[in-house]
Amino acid sequence: MYQYFNGLVIRKGTEGVPADAVEALFEDAGWAKNTPTWQKEKFTLIFKNSTWAFTVWDRNKMIGMVRVISDQIMAANIMDLVILSEYRGKGIGKKLVELCVQKLPHGDWFAHTSSSNFNFYEKCGFEVKDLSKNGTCAYYGYIQARKEGHR
């Protein structure tokens, strides 16, 4: 499925997403830096193992993406939503969130994000819960791997 949004093309699907384009987005966002060659495969595998994904293209350049992990019945998690910095503030991220929620409109949605993005998600209809009463427990394997010298 393809659709147009403000002169850009949004592609639905988890297949055929180029690893180098994902890596470039992650580097632009500060999520990756100098990824060793032996780890670059992960930029393809994260899509193959995701439930849904959308990528955004300006001609032949991937400028944004979102991927979702879900049981497709009750709950879904937005894992990576990233827009190339020069394209931010143009409604692309909000459009991607809308497309995601349409996939499971009556399910519970969660966004795996940092507090600096809470305002964005509130504008998309998400609630930021009182963290003294609610929260998400997390184990970050990449931090443990770094401590053990694997990264």
Order of alpha helices (4+ residues) and beta strands (2+ residues): beta-beta-alpha-alpha-beta-beta-beta-alpha-beta-alpha-alpha
